[in-house]
Amino acid sequence: MRKLLIVVLALLLVGIGLFLFGLSEARRDPLVRQAMLSLPNWPADAKPIRAVLMSDIHVGSWAMDATRLNRIVGQVAALKPDIVFIAGDFINGSRADSAAAIGPALIAPLARLKPPLGIVAVLGNHDNWTGATAVREQLRRAGVTVLENETLVRGPLAIGGVGDQFSHHAQVAAVVAQLRQQPGGHLFLTHSPGIAPLLPDASVLLAGHTHCGQARILGWYPGRQPYEKRYRCGIIREGARTVVVTGGLGTSSVPMRIGVPPDIWLLTLGR
């Protein structure tokens, strides 16, 4: 009985230690990953621009509060981007109408970002589940432009914002058709990367959602993974199509990260 008690206590201590380590990793400052991307139809007279891609803030979890988000915003501002893209899941959880209470913590930190070409975002599945109308209003107050199956021209960029596929809001064909009519370098922004095969061959897609698996232990990804391996994380090239999947900033379900730190992408966009 005494040996059993010792084993139970040891397992409990290991579990607590693992949770505290995972939580500290989830709250760390994000890595900055960098890439240069060639965009279709880039204007011949336009210079390259700097863009930051971030995603999956999940405010309201143990891994994300206004203090941490303020720190990340400072990190993003120091990169001096021309434009910031946010690929959805601003809110944590899935309880209907909870965004109205959770979301105000987003406003002041995001309002500090003042890139010359603005902040462009799409909503994620958690935003749709917790109250899309409230999230849109909170982001509007922070100076963020939200696209939902719409296009927008900012400087040399023509941006197609596709609704979230995971929560059944994507209208890919409509956005593709709209974007064909827009001048500028073509870029798609969405939350769930699973729309990639539905895009034209020479497309660039920015996405989040996967958290890069959120945990990787000796090459093993525990738990349910939202997409097949090819869209889990990083830069994926499929012929002439390029997909960039950020690991995001927050967490969903368990507020832990192990082996897959939060990240943002600093992208140089041009010809």
Buried (B, 14 or more C-beta within 10 A) or exposed (E): EEEEEEEEEEEEEEEEEEEEEBBEBBBEBBEBBEBEBBBBBBBEEBEBBBBBBBBBBBBBBBBBBBEBBBEBBEBBBEBEBBBBBBBBBBBBBEEEEBBBBBBBBBBBBBBBBEBEBBBBBBBBBBBBBBBBEBBBBBBEBBBBBBBBBBBBEBBBBBBBBBBBBBBEBBBBEBBBEBBEEBEBBBBBBBBBBBBBEBBEEBBBBBBBBBBBBBBBEEEEBEEEBBBEEEBBBBEBEBEEBBBBBBBBBBBBEBBBBBBBBBBBBBBEBBB
